[in-house]
Amino acid sequence: MKRRISLLLAMTMLLLILLPALPFAAVAEETYEAKIVSTDNSETHYATLSAAAAALTDGDTLVLLSDVTVTQTNIWIKGNNITVDGNGKSITYTGSDYLFAVSGGTAAAYTGSDATAAASLPVGTVTFKNMNITAASGGGFKFYFQTHLILGEDVNTNVYNIVVLAARAGGTLTVDGGVHTATNGSLFSMSSGCVVNACGGYGVAPGGNAVFSVASGSTLNVYGGYFENTGSYRVITGSDTATATVNVYGGALAVRNVGVVLRSGGTRNIYGGAFSNMQTAADRSDGKATNIFCITGGFSNANPFYTFYMSEGGSTQAGSESVIAPNGETFYTSTTLDLPETNRGASARLVEGSSGLRFTTNIPKAIIDYASSMADSGTQVSYGTVICPTDYLSELAIFTMDGLDGKGRTYQNIVAEDGITENADGSVTIRAALVDIQKSSREFSAVGYLKYIKDGHEVYIYGIYDREANSRSMEQIATAALNDISTEITSVYAYPVEGGYSPYSPEQRAILLSYVCEDSTADPF
């Protein structure tokens, strides 16, 4: 009997030795919803998200440790230089008010009704990132006096009513990324005195309200991002806008109705951006597509630059003092400034080991000068090309990187560093190649851009995209190149082939033939 016990003990000890040790922290964190990482890197774990939020102090980072369901309304996130890191987790909010109430200081200091007193307080910054928020009947955030709320990358919200509400004057919201959906209300509803900076991300309001709803005394700055209303309402609207300010520098705004409606004065500067009206004649009883802008009093800046993309012709709207609508053109610019234009077709880059499609874009001097005049002092204008599979663009009204990000589509952003040609007339020509294309029959599209920095934010001016002109496959390019044969020998057509002479060497033709004869199912996208 003693021998059997000893044998069992030995086997147990051996099993314990063979089993891998589990990290203690991983086991411990499973029992908590959140933790706080302080400025000295010390960590404190909390049973609930709300308990962690209540313990925040300046400089702290709150990290979500598990997916959670929250019934409590208005979880306060208070303090300066606070980060709420969702750690890729999801929050399901079952309340009907707001999930988070955000204050750059204490609740007592920032939620009072005395705007003058609040304006003397220092601005506190709170950043959210890397989380998914859903709410069947409630909103995502409201924020208060002197608070700079930042929605960073990978903050994805799908809520019933208002994603973000500037609840008190003096608050600033910056949207840097993420995918945001308001299933019923306005996406960003602004109160008097607040500022919204739209810099990136993808936002959609499929219901009967606007993406941006401005108010008297508020300021909306659109630097970037892709925002659309897939319902029958506006992207930017406001009925009481006598003292509101709207500045559009860049970004993409798509709509199925009047895109921008401001009826009561105020300051409206449209410096850039791309606007799309997805409405067709069949959508309207009068058989006409709607105008993009309906603005009383005209624009404030004397020489605005803006671009339009429309599905069909525009119509005027009764009662408007100033209506800007394209006249049946698919692309329209209100000024004589030419946009970057990617050349028709593409060419083959024939380099062993890095062959592919090459696209070329010309950027006129006038638009370079314009971007330089708009840019922050000390910053430079830069250039690049975006390339993606053509079929991805069927989901978008406007070809931009923020739009592709919002649809979860990959692309190549090829920043122009080499291959830049400064032409005698002051224009610039850039070249970009997509290499390692394995599925040669798939078509790829390209659009060129220039980028400048405004108020510390990136602004892109995209070129004109036309599918017929700017979409090609390697198979198409290779076939055309192989068939490019001259009956006479020249300095260019120097290589003998069947039927005449080719501009491509035998080695180059072998690369071209590989794209015509082979079509792997593998796809880098």
Secondary structure per residue as TSV (DSSP state, phi and psi in degrees):
chain	resnum	aa	ss	phi	psi
A	1	M	-	360.0	-43.4
A	2	K	H	-61.1	-35.6
A	3	R	H	-66.3	-41.3
A	4	R	H	-64.2	-41.0
A	5	I	H	-63.4	-43.7
A	6	S	H	-63.5	-39.7
A	7	L	H	-65.4	-44.1
A	8	L	H	-62.7	-39.5
A	9	L	H	-64.0	-41.2
A	10	A	H	-65.1	-41.3
A	11	M	H	-66.0	-38.7
A	12	T	H	-64.0	-43.1
A	13	M	H	-64.1	-39.0
A	14	L	H	-64.6	-41.1
A	15	L	H	-63.2	-41.1
A	16	L	H	-64.1	-34.6
A	17	I	H	-69.5	-38.5
A	18	L	H	-76.1	-29.6
A	19	L	S	-68.0	134.0
A	20	P	-	-68.7	145.4
A	21	A	-	-74.5	134.0
A	22	L	-	-89.5	135.5
A	23	P	-	-60.0	130.2
A	24	F	H	-62.9	-39.9
A	25	A	H	-62.7	-38.6
A	26	A	H	-64.1	-40.8
A	27	V	H	-67.1	-42.0
A	28	A	H	-66.0	-41.8
A	29	E	H	-67.5	-21.2
A	30	E	T	-64.1	-21.7
A	31	T	T	-92.3	0.7
A	32	Y	-	-123.1	151.1
A	33	E	S	-86.9	-27.6
A	34	A	E	-155.7	164.1
A	35	K	E	-141.6	158.9
A	36	I	E	-114.4	127.9
A	37	V	E	-104.0	115.7
A	38	S	-	-83.1	173.9
A	39	T	T	-64.1	-22.2
A	40	D	T	-91.8	11.9
A	41	N	S	71.2	8.3
A	42	S	-	-75.1	151.1
A	43	E	E	-121.8	139.7
A	44	T	E	-130.6	127.9
A	45	H	E	-95.9	149.0
A	46	Y	E	-133.8	145.6
A	47	A	S	-68.8	-31.5
A	48	T	S	-132.0	157.9
A	49	L	H	-61.8	-43.2
A	50	S	H	-65.2	-35.4
A	51	A	H	-66.1	-40.1
A	52	A	H	-65.5	-42.6
A	53	A	H	-61.0	-38.9
A	54	A	H	-67.8	-20.3
A	55	A	T	-96.4	1.3
A	56	L	-	-64.7	140.7
A	57	T	-	-130.7	167.3
A	58	D	T	-51.5	133.6
A	59	G	T	88.9	-7.2
A	60	D	-	-75.0	158.2
A	61	T	E	-121.3	122.6
A	62	L	E	-94.6	125.4
A	63	V	E	-115.2	124.8
A	64	L	E	-78.1	134.8
A	65	L	-	-106.7	-12.8
A	66	S	S	-156.3	162.7
A	67	D	-	-64.9	138.5
A	68	V	E	-134.7	154.7
A	69	T	E	-112.2	126.7
A	70	V	E	-117.0	126.4
A	71	T	-	-102.9	-24.3
A	72	Q	-	-67.9	136.6
A	73	T	S	-91.8	150.9
A	74	N	-	54.7	62.3
A	75	I	E	-71.3	119.2
A	76	W	E	-77.4	128.2
A	77	I	E	-113.6	105.7
A	78	K	E	-122.5	143.5
A	79	G	S	126.8	170.4
A	80	N	S	-101.8	144.9
A	81	N	S	58.0	45.7
A	82	I	E	-97.8	138.1
A	83	T	E	-121.8	131.4
A	84	V	E	-111.1	106.1
A	85	D	E	-100.7	111.3
A	86	G	-	-71.3	-12.9
A	87	N	T	58.4	27.7
A	88	G	T	77.2	5.6
A	89	K	-	-87.8	171.5
A	90	S	E	-117.4	142.3
A	91	I	E	-116.5	122.4
A	92	T	E	-103.7	116.3
A	93	Y	E	-103.7	124.6
A	94	T	-	-104.3	0.5
A	95	G	-	-79.8	175.7
A	96	S	S	-111.8	-5.1
A	97	D	S	-98.5	-119.8
A	98	Y	E	-120.5	148.0
A	99	L	E	-71.1	-52.3
A	100	F	E	-116.9	137.0
A	101	A	E	-111.2	124.6
A	102	V	E	-116.6	130.4
A	103	S	E	-136.2	132.6
A	104	G	S	-73.3	0.7
A	105	G	S	-149.6	-149.6
A	106	T	-	-75.5	153.7
A	107	A	H	-60.4	-39.3
A	108	A	H	-63.3	-37.2
A	109	A	H	-76.6	-26.6
A	110	Y	H	-111.6	-6.8
A	111	T	S	-112.3	11.4
A	112	G	S	-75.7	178.0
A	113	S	S	-96.1	-4.9
A	114	D	-	-87.5	93.4
A	115	A	H	-66.5	-33.4
A	116	T	H	-64.2	-45.6
A	117	A	H	-64.5	-40.2
A	118	A	H	-65.4	-33.6
A	119	A	H	-64.6	-21.3
A	120	S	T	-83.4	-8.7
A	121	L	S	-79.5	153.2
A	122	P	-	-68.9	152.0
A	123	V	-	-80.4	130.5
A	124	G	E	-107.3	139.3
A	125	T	E	-107.5	131.7
A	126	V	E	-129.2	126.1
A	127	T	E	-117.0	129.9
A	128	F	E	-106.9	142.7
A	129	K	E	-155.3	155.6
A	130	N	S	56.7	57.9
A	131	M	E	-153.3	160.4
A	132	N	E	-119.9	128.9
A	133	I	E	-123.7	127.3
A	134	T	E	-126.5	145.1
A	135	A	E	-149.5	124.5
A	136	A	S	-74.5	-31.1
A	137	S	S	-141.2	9.9
A	138	G	-	-125.3	178.7
A	139	G	E	-104.9	173.2
A	140	G	E	-89.6	-55.8
A	141	F	E	-139.8	149.0
A	142	K	E	-137.4	145.5
A	143	F	E	-137.4	167.0
A	144	Y	-	-125.4	-172.5
A	145	F	T	-43.9	137.9
A	146	Q	T	53.5	31.9
A	147	T	E	-110.2	130.5
A	148	H	E	-104.4	102.2
A	149	L	E	-93.7	125.9
A	150	I	E	-115.4	121.5
A	151	L	E	-96.6	104.7
A	152	G	-	-87.0	-162.2
A	153	E	T	-66.1	145.3
A	154	D	T	63.4	27.1
A	155	V	E	-95.1	106.6
A	156	N	E	-111.3	124.8
A	157	T	E	-125.7	137.7
A	158	N	E	-137.2	97.3
A	159	V	E	-127.8	164.6
A	160	Y	S	-72.9	-46.5
A	161	N	S	-113.6	-101.9
A	162	I	-	-104.9	123.6
A	163	V	S	-66.9	-49.9
A	164	V	E	-132.8	129.9
A	165	L	E	-121.4	119.6
A	166	A	E	-77.4	95.5
A	167	A	-	-78.5	-20.8
A	168	R	S	-140.0	153.6
A	169	A	T	-60.4	147.4
A	170	G	T	95.2	-5.4
A	171	G	-	-86.1	149.9
A	172	T	E	-125.9	130.3
A	173	L	E	-113.3	131.7
A	174	T	E	-120.2	122.5
A	175	V	E	-102.7	109.8
A	176	D	-	-101.8	-18.3
A	177	G	S	-175.8	-167.6
A	178	G	-	89.1	173.8
A	179	V	E	-119.3	122.4
A	180	H	E	-126.1	129.5
A	181	T	E	-130.8	129.5
A	182	A	E	-108.9	110.2
A	183	T	S	-74.5	-14.4
A	184	N	S	-139.5	-39.3
A	185	G	S	-105.5	-170.2
A	186	S	-	-67.4	146.3
A	187	L	S	-71.3	-51.1
A	188	F	E	-125.2	105.1
A	189	S	E	-102.4	118.9
A	190	M	-	-103.1	137.9
A	191	S	-	-97.3	166.0
A	192	S	T	-57.6	132.2
A	193	G	T	89.0	-6.8
A	194	C	-	-90.3	166.4
A	195	V	E	-127.6	133.2
A	196	V	E	-119.9	124.3
A	197	N	E	-109.0	108.9
A	198	A	E	-93.9	109.9
A	199	C	-	-113.6	-23.4
A	200	G	S	-171.3	-178.1
A	201	G	-	93.5	-177.5
A	202	Y	E	-132.1	126.8
A	203	G	E	-132.3	139.0
A	204	V	E	-138.4	136.5
A	205	A	-	-119.3	95.0
A	206	P	-	-81.1	-7.6
A	207	G	S	-89.8	-154.8
A	208	G	S	-94.8	29.4
A	209	N	S	-132.4	174.4
A	210	A	-	-85.8	166.0
A	211	V	S	-74.4	-51.4
A	212	F	E	-117.0	122.2
A	213	S	E	-114.1	104.1
A	214	V	-	-86.6	161.1
A	215	A	-	-133.8	165.0
A	216	S	T	-55.9	130.6
A	217	G	T	84.5	-5.3
A	218	S	-	-92.1	164.2
A	219	T	E	-131.6	128.2
A	220	L	E	-115.5	123.3
A	221	N	E	-117.1	119.3
A	222	V	E	-107.6	108.6
A	223	Y	-	-99.3	-31.9
A	224	G	S	-165.4	-169.2
A	225	G	-	97.6	169.2
A	226	Y	E	-127.7	116.3
A	227	F	E	-129.6	130.4
A	228	E	E	-141.1	152.4
A	229	N	-	-113.8	108.9
A	230	T	-	-86.9	-2.3
A	231	G	S	-89.8	-142.1
A	232	S	S	-118.2	38.7
A	233	Y	S	-130.3	-160.1
A	234	R	-	-102.0	166.3
A	235	V	S	-87.0	-49.8
A	236	I	E	-123.2	130.5
A	237	T	E	-147.2	166.0
A	238	G	E	174.6	124.4
A	239	S	S	-91.9	-22.4
A	240	D	-	-118.2	79.9
A	241	T	-	-120.8	24.8
A	242	A	T	-58.2	-32.4
A	243	T	T	-119.4	18.5
A	244	A	-	-84.4	155.7
A	245	T	E	-126.9	128.1
A	246	V	E	-124.4	120.4
A	247	N	E	-120.2	118.9
A	248	V	E	-112.9	111.8
A	249	Y	-	-99.2	-35.1
A	250	G	S	-158.5	-157.8
A	251	G	-	86.1	175.8
A	252	A	E	-126.1	129.6
A	253	L	E	-125.4	115.3
A	254	A	E	-119.0	146.3
A	255	V	E	-154.8	161.4
A	256	R	S	-114.4	23.4
A	257	N	S	-154.4	-160.4
A	258	V	-	-60.8	123.9
A	259	G	S	-71.5	-47.1
A	260	V	E	-128.7	120.5
A	261	V	E	-125.7	113.7
A	262	L	E	-133.9	116.4
A	263	R	-	-108.8	-9.0
A	264	S	S	-127.0	43.8
A	265	G	-	80.6	-152.0
A	266	G	-	93.9	-173.5
A	267	T	E	-107.6	123.6
A	268	R	E	-130.2	109.8
A	269	N	E	-118.0	114.3
A	270	I	E	-107.0	94.3
A	271	Y	-	-89.3	-19.4
A	272	G	S	-173.5	-158.2
A	273	G	-	95.3	162.8
A	274	A	E	-118.8	132.1
A	275	F	E	-120.4	132.7
A	276	S	E	-126.7	132.5
A	277	N	E	-105.6	109.5
A	278	M	-	-85.1	-1.5
A	279	Q	-	-72.9	138.8
A	280	T	-	-108.8	169.6
A	281	A	G	-60.2	-33.1
A	282	A	G	-66.3	-19.5
A	283	D	G	-77.7	-13.5
A	284	R	S	-120.9	147.7
A	285	S	T	-70.1	-26.1
A	286	D	T	-90.3	1.3
A	287	G	S	76.2	11.3
A	288	K	-	-119.3	145.8
A	289	A	-	-78.6	149.9
A	290	T	-	-80.5	156.8
A	291	N	-	-69.0	160.7
A	292	I	S	-83.5	-40.8
A	293	F	E	-113.5	140.9
A	294	C	E	-136.4	97.2
A	295	I	E	-132.7	122.3
A	296	T	T	-79.4	136.4
A	297	G	T	90.5	-6.0
A	298	G	-	79.5	-175.7
A	299	F	-	-87.8	154.4
A	300	S	S	-82.6	-39.9
A	301	N	S	-81.5	144.3
A	302	A	S	-73.6	-31.7
A	303	N	S	-131.5	69.9
A	304	P	-	-71.1	151.0
A	305	F	-	-119.5	124.2
A	306	Y	-	-154.5	159.8
A	307	T	E	-123.9	149.7
A	308	F	E	-124.4	142.1
A	309	Y	E	-127.8	127.3
A	310	M	E	-136.5	150.1
A	311	S	S	-78.3	-37.4
A	312	E	S	-146.1	-174.4
A	313	G	-	-66.4	157.8
A	314	G	-	-93.8	161.4
A	315	S	-	-131.4	158.1
A	316	T	-	-83.8	165.4
A	317	Q	-	-123.1	126.6
A	318	A	T	-59.3	139.1
A	319	G	T	89.9	-4.4
A	320	S	-	-90.1	134.9
A	321	E	S	-76.1	-31.7
A	322	S	E	-142.7	115.1
A	323	V	E	-124.0	129.5
A	324	I	E	-112.5	118.0
A	325	A	-	-143.1	133.8
A	326	P	-	-63.5	152.6
A	327	N	-	-104.0	68.2
A	328	G	S	78.6	8.0
A	329	E	-	-94.9	146.1
A	330	T	S	-76.8	-23.5
A	331	F	E	-137.6	139.9
A	332	Y	E	-151.8	137.7
A	333	T	E	-125.7	141.0
A	334	S	S	-80.9	-9.8
A	335	T	S	-122.3	178.6
A	336	T	S	-86.4	1.4
A	337	L	-	-68.2	125.1
A	338	D	-	-85.3	140.8
A	339	L	-	-87.7	165.9
A	340	P	-	-54.9	139.3
A	341	E	E	-131.3	115.7
A	342	T	E	-75.7	128.6
A	343	N	-	-60.3	151.1
A	344	R	S	-62.4	136.8
A	345	G	S	76.6	-164.6
A	346	A	-	-153.7	172.0
A	347	S	E	-128.7	170.0
A	348	A	E	-97.7	132.0
A	349	R	E	-89.8	117.6
A	350	L	-	-114.8	80.9
A	351	V	-	-128.3	123.0
A	352	E	T	-54.1	123.0
A	353	G	T	91.9	-14.3
A	354	S	S	-147.2	43.0
A	355	S	-	-78.7	157.9
A	356	G	E	173.2	-164.2
A	357	L	E	-88.0	134.8
A	358	R	E	-116.5	127.5
A	359	F	E	-113.3	145.1
A	360	T	E	-123.0	134.5
A	361	T	E	-125.5	136.2
A	362	N	E	-103.7	130.5
A	363	I	E	-116.1	110.7
A	364	P	-	-63.7	153.2
A	365	K	H	-60.9	-39.6
A	366	A	H	-60.7	-41.1
A	367	I	H	-75.2	-29.5
A	368	I	H	-65.3	-44.3
A	369	D	H	-63.4	-39.5
A	370	Y	H	-63.0	-48.4
A	371	A	H	-62.4	-38.2
A	372	S	H	-64.7	-36.4
A	373	S	H	-71.4	-27.3
A	374	M	H	-85.3	-22.3
A	375	A	S	-70.6	152.4
A	376	D	-	-59.9	147.2
A	377	S	T	-58.8	134.6
A	378	G	T	88.1	-1.2
A	379	T	-	-106.3	158.9
A	380	Q	-	-116.3	148.8
A	381	V	-	-76.9	138.4
A	382	S	E	-128.6	172.0
A	383	Y	E	-135.4	162.5
A	384	G	E	-174.4	179.2
A	385	T	E	-137.9	136.0
A	386	V	E	-105.6	130.1
A	387	I	E	-127.5	133.9
A	388	C	E	-150.9	163.5
A	389	P	E	-58.5	135.4
A	390	T	G	-59.6	-35.0
A	391	D	G	-65.5	-21.2
A	392	Y	G	-64.4	-29.4
A	393	L	G	-76.4	-9.2
A	394	S	G	-65.6	-18.0
A	395	E	G	-91.5	-4.7
A	396	L	-	-124.3	144.4
A	397	A	S	-81.4	-27.1
A	398	I	S	-136.2	136.8
A	399	F	-	-84.0	99.4
A	400	T	-	-142.4	162.1
A	401	M	H	-67.5	-39.6
A	402	D	H	-62.4	-37.4
A	403	G	H	-65.0	-43.6
A	404	L	H	-64.9	-39.9
A	405	D	H	-59.5	-43.7
A	406	G	H	-64.3	-29.5
A	407	K	T	-89.9	2.8
A	408	G	T	70.4	28.9
A	409	R	-	-103.0	141.2
A	410	T	-	-88.2	158.7
A	411	Y	-	-161.0	170.7
A	412	Q	E	-109.8	122.2
A	413	N	E	-102.3	103.2
A	414	I	E	-99.8	100.1
A	415	V	E	-72.8	131.0
A	416	A	-	-74.3	110.7
A	417	E	S	-120.2	-47.9
A	418	D	S	-105.6	167.4
A	419	G	S	72.1	24.6
A	420	I	E	-97.3	127.3
A	421	T	E	-116.1	122.4
A	422	E	E	-92.1	115.4
A	423	N	-	-85.7	164.0
A	424	A	T	-62.6	-29.7
A	425	D	T	-85.3	5.8
A	426	G	S	92.0	-6.5
A	427	S	-	-78.0	169.4
A	428	V	E	-128.2	138.0
A	429	T	E	-114.8	129.0
A	430	I	E	-121.1	152.5
A	431	R	E	-127.8	142.8
A	432	A	E	-142.6	138.4
A	433	A	E	-123.3	137.0
A	434	L	E	-100.5	114.7
A	435	V	E	-109.0	174.7
A	436	D	-	59.5	38.5
A	437	I	-	-80.3	117.8
A	438	Q	-	-99.8	-26.0
A	439	K	-	-105.5	94.1
A	440	S	T	-72.9	-17.8
A	441	S	T	-86.9	-8.4
A	442	R	S	-77.6	135.6
A	443	E	E	-87.1	144.1
A	444	F	E	-124.5	146.0
A	445	S	E	-116.6	153.6
A	446	A	E	-136.1	146.6
A	447	V	E	-140.5	133.4
A	448	G	E	-89.4	161.2
A	449	Y	E	-151.0	162.9
A	450	L	E	-124.5	153.2
A	451	K	E	-130.0	138.7
A	452	Y	E	-137.0	168.5
A	453	I	E	-108.2	124.0
A	454	K	E	-126.4	123.3
A	455	D	T	54.7	31.7
A	456	G	T	82.8	2.6
A	457	H	E	-112.3	146.7
A	458	E	E	-76.2	133.9
A	459	V	E	-125.0	126.3
A	460	Y	E	-104.7	135.7
A	461	I	E	-111.4	104.8
A	462	Y	E	-83.4	153.5
A	463	G	-	-83.2	179.7
A	464	I	B	-74.6	128.4
A	465	Y	-	-110.3	131.1
A	466	D	-	-133.7	120.2
A	467	R	H	-58.4	-44.7
A	468	E	H	-61.7	-37.7
A	469	A	H	-84.8	-33.1
A	470	N	H	-115.5	22.5
A	471	S	E	-129.1	127.0
A	472	R	E	-148.7	158.0
A	473	S	E	-111.8	160.7
A	474	M	H	-64.1	-35.1
A	475	E	H	-62.1	-42.8
A	476	Q	H	-63.6	-45.7
A	477	I	H	-66.7	-42.6
A	478	A	H	-65.1	-42.2
A	479	T	H	-61.8	-45.4
A	480	A	H	-62.6	-40.5
A	481	A	H	-67.2	-40.2
A	482	L	H	-67.0	-30.2
A	483	N	T	-87.4	-1.1
A	484	D	-	-80.8	89.1
A	485	I	-	-129.2	133.4
A	486	S	B	-105.3	145.7
A	487	T	S	-79.7	-11.5
A	488	E	S	-119.3	145.4
A	489	I	-	-81.2	134.9
A	490	T	-	-137.5	-178.0
A	491	S	S	-66.4	-24.3
A	492	V	S	-91.4	-52.1
A	493	Y	S	-86.9	79.4
A	494	A	-	-110.0	-5.3
A	495	Y	E	-111.0	118.6
A	496	P	E	-66.7	133.8
A	497	V	E	-140.3	173.1
A	498	E	T	-63.0	123.1
A	499	G	T	95.5	-6.4
A	500	G	E	154.4	-131.5
A	501	Y	E	-133.9	143.3
A	502	S	E	-114.8	149.0
A	503	P	S	-79.5	-1.4
A	504	Y	S	-111.6	139.7
A	505	S	-	-70.7	164.9
A	506	P	H	-55.8	-37.7
A	507	E	H	-66.1	-40.4
A	508	Q	H	-68.7	-38.9
A	509	R	H	-66.1	-31.5
A	510	A	H	-64.3	-39.7
A	511	I	H	-64.6	-43.7
A	512	L	H	-62.3	-42.4
A	513	L	H	-62.1	-32.3
A	514	S	H	-64.4	-30.5
A	515	Y	H	-80.0	-25.0
A	516	V	H	-81.7	-37.0
A	517	C	H	-92.1	-20.1
A	518	E	-	-121.3	140.9
A	519	D	-	-145.7	84.6
A	520	S	-	-67.1	150.6
A	521	T	S	-79.3	-10.7
A	522	A	-	-68.3	147.6
A	523	D	-	-144.9	123.0
A	524	P	-	-66.6	-14.0
A	525	F	-	-102.2	360.0
